[in-house]
Each structure stands twice: as C-alpha cells, then as structure tokens.
C-alpha cells in the first residue's frame, strides 16, 4: 500500500513540474552542538503546555530572560530550583498544576540536553534511530513521539516526522492514524532511512502547512476529494466521502423519491466497502446500469481483488430479475404483439444456456392464461410434438396460442427446422380449432417474429 501511495504522489509531482522545487528544500543533518539558548526556544515550540504556548507565540521576547537562565543550568539542577525559576518568570501566572507539569518537562529536557552534549544521543541514533526516538521520549517524559522526532531532527538526527504526511497515508490506506514510530517503520520498508526522510520531507510540503511554493494542499482538514488524483485507490474517499451520497440516497428512500436516485450511486450504496473504485469495477457498474450482462464475463478473467465485487453484482442482477418477474407476471395480461412477448420473457428466457420451447396459452380476447414449457434441447419435430403443445391448450380451453423459444447464441434468425416445426404446429392448430398467432424467437437483446415478418404458414 505504501509503495502505491508513494508512486502515485511522485508521478503526479513530476507531471505537475513540482519535483525540482520539492528536492530543492530538503534539509540535511546539522551539528548536534547547537546553541543552548536556541535549544530552549525549540522546547517552547514543541512541549510547552498549550496555554503557555499561546503566550510564547504572542510575545517570544518575554521568554528571553527565562531562556537565558535555563541555558546556564547544570545537569545537577533540582525541581525546586526550576520551580523558583518558573515562579520568577513570565509564566508565573500559570496554575499550580500546570506549573508542576512544566517543571517536570523542564527537568526532562535538561537531562536530554546533557545526552546531546556528551555525545550519547548521537551514538544511540547511529546504532538504532527508533531506539533513540524511544529513549528520548522517556527522558523528556512525553508520549508525543511526533514532537520528539521533530526535536531530534532539529538537532541533526533526521527522522520522518511529518504528521501531515502520515495522516494522508492513513486516509489513503484506511488505517487509524499512525504513530511516528509506525510511520518511520512504514517508510523504511521502502528503503534506507535517508530515503524515508526525503519522502517525508517532500510529502510534508504537499500535505502540511505552511506551503512555501503555494502548492495545492492535499488531505486538508476538509479535503476536496472529488478532484483529488488519489481517489482511485483512496479508502478515505471510498468510505468517508461517499457517506454524503449515502445520506442523500437514504433521504430519498425515506421520502419515497425512488425515481430520483441515480442508478450508479444506488449500486455504490448497496456494494458498500466492496467497491474499491478500481477501473474495472467502474466499467462493470456502468454496464450494469445500462443492462449489460455480467454473466457473459468469464469468471477466469476476474481478479482475486475484484471477485467479491463481481459476485455481488451478479447476485444483485439475479435479485432484480426475480423481483421483476414477481411484479410483472404476464398471466392475465393481453398479448397484442410479439414485442409484448419479448418484453415479458427476454430476461427469463433470453439468458437460458439451452434452447427451450414454450407455448403461451391465450383466451378468446388474447389474455394469457398460462405459459407452458414443452421441451428442452435443440428444436426438432420429435421434441415438439403437436400432442405436447396442444394438450395444455385444450385442457385450459384456449382460443389461441403463441409459440416461443430461445436461441442461446443470441442470433434470433429462424432455422429451417424452426420454420418446419412452425408449419406443422399451425396445421395441427387449424385442425383443433386453436389458432397459432405467432412464433417468437428470443434472445436477451433481440427477437424475431414469424407474424411480423409474414412468415406464418
């Protein structure tokens, strides 16, 4: 999944001409021995409690005196000493509970700085970057591994640390939001840590804020999924974004506005998470909505990933056919043309894999009394005997009949055998006083009428 995500992003950036500008702003490792005063400024930005962070961002100069005093601390400073510094600083207004939390954080950061300056952090990072991340979080006394990774990166120990990039991938893959540790591990599955850092930095420009090049921000808090190039495989788009359309369909169903429901959206509503927005799946949906036959697709060509979706559409098709037949039983309807026969039986008979012969039995006003199956197999005079055809018609006191059979090949042109059988049955019907009105050959999409083509004997 991560390989597909990264590949699609870079294909898009190359197409848009962004590749060079992304690579131009990558930053490399710097010396671990940074200025202590600036180190404490980094602490404010990453770990200061929210209420204090707002004050720092509004007036950073008011923190300079406290930063200077903190920068001079030795490794042997005590919590009491730090409490006194806070009480005499611009943060004295914080509540006691927040001050206590801050003092613990300052103690942890001071210990962490000692590991930076004695070289143990760099050695640990070279041996195992993820262990260095875990160890740093323990020393700092924080569960926020994202801020910890950002701090390490600022001190020259480069790690993937873009929450925006990880959030985008989590949406794309349908996973819960990854931790920094999980994000690093995911990117490292593609290659060495240096490549993982490059990918993370590139994607931060696309998915994070601020954006120095004015590039279109992807996966914002309210993403514009409908125009995103990732939507073909993005689980967020498939599940979350489609909820709006799902809600609309449910509202239309409850309001009785069935005719207003878009056919494609109805299929997507029914398929749910089975739909993964694959190109082939979308082709099947379009064909399904237009009445194309899915069972003509050989099962052998359906991939494992699409099989569940394909079988669902087949089942939906079967359910639709049965519902149609139950609500459109032609018994009792007046049959006035071959087109009526085709309309009633195109799906029921037109999809049969074997040739079958039926007779529609009509009363004197040409209302259908019954449909009787006479034979199954290649049509010949042995299988379709006048006795078998007219016995049910005589029993039901029919005035007329219509002969019906299907051509599984889809070609409805009558064969010589079809014409011979028709002639024989017409002659038999004349002797019995039961008129044979027509012989209709059906496929799913076409029909042939002997009467319409003036071929009735």
Residue pairs with C-beta under 8 A, 6 or more apart in sequence:
1 172
1 173
2 169
2 173
2 186
2 187
2 189
2 190
3 190
4 233
5 169
5 172
5 173
5 230
6 190
6 199
8 229
8 230
8 233
9 202
9 203
9 206
9 230
10 19
12 229
13 19
13 22
13 202
13 206
18 213
18 215
21 213
22 202
22 205
23 198
23 202
25 201
25 205
25 212
26 198
26 201
26 202
27 201
28 158
29 156
29 157
29 158
30 155
30 156
31 156
32 116
32 117
32 119
32 121
32 122
32 155
32 156
32 157
33 116
33 117
34 154
34 155
36 71
36 72
36 113
37 67
37 68
37 71
39 71
39 113
39 116
39 155
40 67
40 70
40 71
40 109
41 60
41 63
41 67
42 151
42 154
43 105
43 106
43 109
43 151
44 52
44 53
44 56
44 60
44 63
44 67
45 53
45 56
46 147
46 150
46 151
47 105
47 109
47 140
47 142
47 144
47 147
48 56
48 102
48 105
49 94
49 98
49 101
49 102
51 94
51 98
52 91
52 94
52 98
52 102
55 62
55 90
55 91
56 63
59 90
62 90
63 89
63 90
65 89
65 90
66 85
66 86
66 89
66 90
66 91
69 85
69 89
70 85
70 106
70 110
73 81
73 110
75 110
75 111
75 114
77 107
77 110
79 103
79 104
79 107
82 103
82 106
82 107
83 99
83 103
86 92
86 94
86 99
86 102
86 103
86 106
87 99
91 99
91 102
94 102
104 141
105 140
105 141
105 142
107 141
108 139
108 140
108 141
108 142
109 140
111 139
112 121
112 136
112 139
112 140
115 121
115 139
116 122
116 155
121 132
121 136
121 155
121 157
122 156
122 157
124 131
124 132
124 135
125 132
125 152
125 157
129 157
129 159
129 184
129 193
130 181
130 184
130 185
132 152
132 157
133 145
133 148
133 149
133 152
133 159
133 180
133 181
133 184
134 145
134 181
136 148
136 151
136 152
137 143
137 144
137 145
137 148
140 148
140 151
142 148
145 179
145 180
145 181
146 161
146 163
146 179
146 180
148 180
149 159
149 160
149 161
149 180
149 184
150 161
152 158
152 159
152 161
153 159
153 161
158 193
158 194
158 197
159 180
159 184
159 193
159 197
160 166
160 180
160 183
160 184
160 187
160 196
160 197
160 199
160 200
161 180
161 200
162 200
162 201
162 203
162 204
162 207
162 208
163 180
163 208
164 203
164 204
164 207
164 208
164 209
164 219
165 183
165 199
165 200
165 203
165 204
165 206
165 207
165 208
166 177
166 178
166 180
166 182
166 183
167 177
167 207
167 219
168 203
168 206
168 207
168 218
168 219
169 175
169 178
169 183
169 186
170 176
170 177
170 178
171 219
171 223
171 234
171 235
171 236
171 240
172 230
172 233
172 234
172 235
172 236
173 235
174 235
174 236
174 238
174 239
178 186
183 200
184 193
184 196
187 195
187 196
187 199
187 200
188 196
190 196
190 199
205 211
205 212
205 213
205 215
206 215
206 216
206 217
206 218
207 217
207 218
207 219
208 217
209 217
211 217
218 228
218 230
219 236
223 236
223 241
225 231
225 234
225 236
225 237
225 241
226 241
228 234
228 237
230 237
231 237
231 241
231 277
232 277
232 278
232 279
233 276
233 277
234 277
237 277
238 273
238 275
238 276
238 277
239 273
242 268
245 265
245 268
245 269
246 269
248 265
249 261
249 265
249 266
249 269
252 258
252 260
252 261
253 261
263 289
264 285
264 286
264 289
267 285
267 288
267 289
267 313
267 316
268 275
268 285
270 312
270 316
271 309
271 312
271 313
274 308
274 309
274 312
275 281
275 285
275 309
276 305
276 309
278 305
278 306
280 303
280 306
281 306
281 309
284 294
284 297
284 309
284 310
284 313
285 313
287 294
288 294
288 313
288 316
288 317
293 351
293 444
294 310
294 313
294 314
294 317
295 314
295 317
295 351
297 310
299 310
302 310
321 347
321 348
324 347
325 347
325 348
328 344
330 340
330 344
330 345
330 368
330 371
331 368
331 369
331 370
331 371
332 367
332 368
333 340
333 344
333 367
333 368
334 365
334 366
334 367
334 368
335 341
335 360
335 362
335 366
335 367
335 368
335 402
336 366
337 449
337 452
338 438
338 440
338 447
338 449
338 451
338 452
339 447
341 360
341 402
341 404
341 438
341 440
341 442
341 447
342 440
342 442
342 447
345 358
345 371
345 404
345 442
346 442
346 443
346 444
346 445
346 447
347 444
349 356
349 358
349 404
349 405
349 406
349 442
350 406
350 442
350 443
350 444
350 445
351 444
352 406
352 408
353 408
354 376
354 377
354 408
355 376
355 377
355 378
355 379
355 405
355 406
355 407
355 408
356 373
356 375
356 376
356 405
356 406
357 373
357 374
357 375
357 376
357 379
357 383
357 384
357 403
357 404
357 405
358 371
358 372
358 373
358 374
358 403
358 404
358 405
359 371
359 372
359 374
359 389
359 392
359 393
359 401
359 402
359 403
359 404
360 368
360 370
360 371
360 401
360 402
360 403
360 404
361 368
361 369
361 370
361 371
361 372
361 392
361 393
361 396
361 398
361 401
362 368
362 369
362 398
362 399
362 400
362 401
362 402
362 437
363 369
363 397
363 398
363 399
364 399
364 400
366 399
366 400
366 437
369 396
369 398
370 392
370 396
371 404
372 392
374 383
374 384
374 388
374 389
375 383
375 384
375 388
377 383
379 405
379 415
379 417
379 418
379 421
380 417
380 421
381 417
381 420
381 421
381 424
384 421
384 425
386 424
386 425
386 428
389 401
389 403
389 425
389 428
390 401
390 428
390 429
390 432
390 434
393 401
393 434
394 432
394 434
398 434
399 434
399 435
400 434
400 435
400 436
400 437
401 429
401 434
401 435
401 436
401 437
402 436
402 437
402 438
402 439
402 440
403 422
403 425
403 436
403 438
403 439
403 440
404 439
404 440
404 442
405 418
405 439
405 441
405 442
406 441
406 442
406 443
407 441
407 442
407 443
408 443
409 443
410 443
410 444
410 445
410 446
411 443
412 441
412 442
412 443
412 446
412 447
412 448
413 441
413 448
414 422
414 439
414 441
414 448
414 450
414 455
418 439
418 441
419 455
422 436
422 439
422 450
422 455
422 456
422 457
423 457
425 436
425 439
426 436
426 456
426 457
427 457
429 435
429 436
436 456
437 451
438 449
438 450
438 451
438 452
438 456
439 449
439 450
439 451
439 456
440 447
440 448
440 449
440 450
441 447
441 448
450 456
